[in-house]
């Protein structure tokens, strides 16, 4: 039996706790960006007092402390972290939960040769592990060694049976790292392994986002395949991404001050696995959940949060449940649509006068996006505020009562900003 001094060490022990700390670190970034340095530093100090804070997390906080100008405190954090890491480095064995986080930490500290040694050890130990391969490739991209990063992708693709999905995943990562040539090379590989109609549609998303020629389109089939395949692990994956979409909707309802009386017919449009059902129940006389994925609906049914569930394509009004609704919730769904005119018009047509629409999208703030929305290699669209306001007007809605921005989720460790809109259908229309 191993004693404490010889037992293997992992740096990432609890995914839920880790995601909470990541969210707090992002809060520090928001405070820094808003110019509140004192509050940002106070939050850094509070995070560092977290019992059992992982070494790699402490270093991330130290980088923010350094950015805030407290260089001596940051140096002390870095020195302490490096000493602790060196004391356990021979006991790091798990490729994904120990070697890779330790390598990232060493890179943050500027010890690049030591970091690469751990990356190599990790991928030699688990060459088929996608997370490990992506982590090593990302390290090489940061070192401007793009050809070697592509070599890591190619070696991993030779070992995996899911060559198409692997190529798409690496393309997303390289795009996120702003390595366009590498992303395009992966998409070219994906073309070779693209066999099904829905795979071609998925590939089209990414080809379009990189300005490359598309092959075919079956976006409906792609969406069904994507979410049916994602259903079983959906809640877990969103927890890892620290998904904030339902929380944004919950906060909007609280701020609107709507009475929590079970008097409304509510539609959760794109309900997924039912993440919003719990906080919608106090407002609902009847709670409907609709989604394109039957497997998602089955999970919602097993949880028991809804009165009615139905398979619905939000772009096709004939697939909606019959009758009018007093509230429509649409959390983290519209990102899978580019143009929103049809969906908003469908929502307007089934809302009672005075009914509410509360929805989230990903926030597009790039002034070069002239269409109002843009498809990204994540397979999701971002929408500008101007586009949302214009499209709501076309659908017959007035100016939103509330429009706010906040972190919607994480993507490859970086926060993705979202937009929450709350708009009320006019109770009276004068013509």
N, C-alpha and C positions, 0 to 999 in steps of 0.2 A: 504493500500500500504506500502511495507517495505521500511524503510529508509536505508541509506548506512551502518549504524551501526548494523542493524539486518538482512540485506539481506544475503542470502546464498552465500558462497564463493566457487569458483572453482580455482584450481591451474593450470589446463591446459585449457587455453581458446581458443587458435588458433593453430590447428594442423600444418598448413603450417609454421607459424612463429616458432613454437616449433621445427619442423624438421630442420629449418635453424640454430637455436642455437645449436641443437645436432650436426649438421655437423661441426660447428665451434669448439665445444668442442673436437670433434674427431681430428680436425686439431691441437689442442693443444697437444693431445696425440702423433700425428705424430712428432711434433717438439720436444717433450720430448724424444721420442725414438731415434731421430736423433742427440740428444745432444745439441740442440739449446735452452738452458734454457732461455736466455734473450728474444728471440722472443716468446717463449711459455708464459712467464710471461706477456709480453706486450699484447698478444692476450687475456689472462685471464682478464686483467684489462679492455680491450676494451669490452669484453662480459659483464662484471659486470656493465658497463656504459649503457647497453641496457635499454631504457625506459621500465618500467613495467616488468622487468625480474622476472619470477616466483620464488617463494621461493625455490622450490625444485631444480630448475636449478642453482640458486646461490650457493647452497650447493655443487652440483656436481663440479662447478668451484672451490669452496673453497677446495675441496679434492685434486684437481690438484695443487692449490697454495701451499697447505701443502706439497705435494710430491716434489715440487720445492724448498722446504726448507724455505719458508716464513711463519713460524709457527705463528708468531704474527698476521700477516694479515689474515691468515686462521682462527685463533681463533676469530678475530673480525667479520669475515663473518659468522661464525657458531653462535656466540652469537646473532648477529643481526637477523639472519634467525630464530633462535629458539624463540626469543622474538616476532617477527612478527607472527610466527605460533601459539604461545600460545594466541595471541590477537584475532585470528579468529577461534580457534579450535572448539568452540561451534557452529559456523556457517557453519561447514563442513557437508554437507548432501549427495551430489552426490557420490555414491559409487565408480564410475570409475574415475571421473575427479577431485575429491576432497579428499575423504577419503584414497583411495589407494596411490595417490602421496604423501599425507601428511605422511602416514605410512612409505613409502620408505624413505622420508626425515628424519624422526625421527630415522629410523634404521641407516642411514648414519651418523647421529649425535651421535649414540651410545645409544639412549633412546629406548631400545628394548621393554620394558614392555608397554610404551606408544604407540609404533608402533603396537604391537600386539593388543592392545585394539581397535585401529582404524581399523585394518584388520578384527577383529571380528564384529565390527559395520557395516563395509562394506558388509560382506558376509551375515550377518543377514538381512540387508536391501535388498540385491539382490542376493539370493542364487543361482539363475539360470543364473547369469551373468558369462560368461566364463572368461572374463578378470579379474574380481574380484577374482574368484576361483583360477585361475592360479597365480595371484599376491600373494594371501595368501599362496598357496602351495610353491611358490618360497621362500617366507620369512621363512617358516618352514624348508625348505631344507637348507637355509643358517644358520639356528640355529641348524643344525644336528638333526632335528626331522623328520626323513624320514617317519616313520609310521604315524605320524599325517598328513603329507603332502599327503600321499596316501589316508588317510581317507577323506581329503577335496575333492580329485578327485572322490572317490567313492560316496560321498554325492552329488556332482554335477552331476555325471552320473545317479544317481537315478532320478534326476529331469528333465533331458534333453531328448528330443525326438531324438536327433542326437547322440546316444551313441557311434557309431563307430567313428565318426569324433571327438568327445570329447576325446575318449581314445587315438586316434592318436595325437591330439594336446598336451595333457598332456605328452605323451611319448616324443614328440619333446622337450618340455620344460625341462623335467627331464634329458634328454640326454644333453641338452645345459648346464645344471647345474652340469653335470658330476655325476649324480646319476643313475648309470647303473641299479641297482636293481629295482628302482622305474620305470624307463623307460621300463624295461622288463615286470614288473607287468602290466603296462598299455597296452602293446602289447598283453599280454595274454588275457586281457579283450577285446581288439579289436577283437581278433579271435572269441569270442563268438557272437559278433554283426556283423560279416562280412557276408553279404548276397549275394551281387551281384558279378559278374565276375570282374568288374572294381574295386570294393572295395578290392577284394582279391589281385589284382595286386598292388594296392596302399599299402596294408599291406605288400606285398612282399618286397617293397622298404625298409621299416623300419626293417623288420625281417632280411633282408640281411645285413643291416648296423650294426645290433647288433650281427651278427654271429649266428642268430637263424634260424631254419629250415623254408624254404619257403613252401607255400601251392600250388600256381599256378601262371601262368603268363599270363597277357593280357595288356602289357605295352602300346600298342597303344590305347586300349579302356580307360585305366586309364588316359592317357594324354588328350584325347578328353574330358572326363568327368571333369577332373581337370580344364582345361582352359575354357571350356564352362561355368562351374559354376562360374568361377572367372571373366568372361569377364565384367559383368556389373559394378563391383566395382574395376576393374583392375587398372585404373589410380589413383584412390583414395588410394588404398592399397599401390601402389608403392610410392606414395608421402609420406605416413606414414613411409615407410621403407627408405625414402630418397634415392630412387634408382638412381644410378649414371651410369648405363650401357650406356644409350644413350649419356650422357655427355662425357664418355670416348671415344666413337666413334667419336663424334663431335670434341673433342680435337685432336684425331689422324688425322682426315682429315685436320684440320687447320695446324697441325705441318708438315704434308706431303707436304703442299704447292701446292696441286693440283689446277689447274685453275678452278674457279667457272664459267664454261661455260656449257650451257645446251646441251651437246654433247654426253652424255653417256647413255647406256642402263643399268639400275641399278636394282639389285634384293635385296630387303629387306627380308632376309630369316628368317622367324619367326617374322613377322612384328607386331603381337599382335594387339593392338589398334592404332597403327600408331604413336608411340612416336618419331620415327626417321624421319618421312616423311618431316617435316618442314625444317630441315637443309640439307636433301638430295636433295630437289627440285632444288636448284641452280646448282647442278652438272648434272642434269638428263635431257636427251631428252625424255626418257620413264622410268617411275618409277613403278616397279612391287612390289607388296606386296604379300607374301605367308605365310600361317599359317595352322596348323593342325585343329584349332578351327574355325568353321563356325561363331560362335557368335562373336569371336574376329574380323573376317573379316567383319562382318556386321557393327560393330562399326567403323572400319577403312573406310568402304564405306560411312557411314553417315558423317564422318569428311571430306571426299573428298580430301585426300592428295595424292592418287595414281592414275595412269592412268589405271592400270590393277590389279585385285586381283584374287587369285586362292587358292583353298585348296590343300595343298602340304604336303607330308610326306618327310622330308629332307633325310631320309634314303632310300627312294625309288626313283630312278632317273626317272622312268616312270611317276611320278606324277608332275615333274617340268614343268614350262612353256617351250614352244618350243623356240629354238634359243640360241644364245650366249649372254653373258653379259660382260660389261666392268668393272663392280664393283659388289661385293657381300658384303652386310653388314649383320652381324649376332650378334645382341646384346642381351646378357643374354638368350641365347637359348641353347647353347651347354652344359649347366649345366645339362640338362635333358638327355644327352647321356653319357654313360660310354666310350666305345671305340669310337674313332672319325675317324678311317681309312675310313670307307665307306662314311661318310659325306664329309670329305675333298676330297676324290676322286671324289665324285659327283660335288663338287664345282669346282675342277680343270677341269673337263670335260666340263663345261658350260662357263668357263671364256675364253674370247678372249686372245690371246697373249698380254702380257703387262697389262692385267687386274689386279685389286686389290681385295684382300680379307681382310676385317677388321672385327675382331671378338673379343668377350670377353668371358672369362670363369672365374670360381672361382679358386683362387690360392691355390694350395696344396703345403705346405712347410714342411710337416711331413716326415722326412727321413725314417720312417718305412714303408711308402707306396711305395712298390716296383713295382707295376703294372703300375704306372704313373697316376692313377686316383682312387678315392675312393668315394663310395656312402655314404651320410650322412643322418641322420634322417629327415632332411628338405625335402628329396626326390630329392636333387640336388647333382651332382657330383662336386668334385674339381679335377683339373688336374695340374700336375707338368709342369714346363717349359720344362724339358728334354723330357717329353712325347709329348708335342706339337711340339717341333722341330723335333723329330723322325718321328712323324706321318705326318707332313707336307712334310718331305722329301720323305716318302713312296708314298705320293700322287702326287709327282712330283714338289713340290714347292721348291724354294731356301730358304736360310736363310731369316727370316723376316727382313724388313727394320727397324721395330720398335717393341719392346716388353717391355711393361711397367706395373708396378703394382700401383694400387690405390684402395681406398675404393670403392667397387661395390654397397653395400647396407648395411642396418642394419638388424640384426636378434636378436630379443629379447633384443634390446638395445645395442648390441655389433656390431662393424664394421666387415664386411666380406670383405676381400681383393680380388680384382679381377686382372686378367691379360688381357691386351689388346695386340693383335697381328695385325700387318699390314704387309702383304706379297704380293709381286707382281709376277704374273706368268711370266716366261721368255718370252721375245718377240721373241727370236730366240733359237732354239734347234738344236745343232749339233750332229749328230750321226756318 
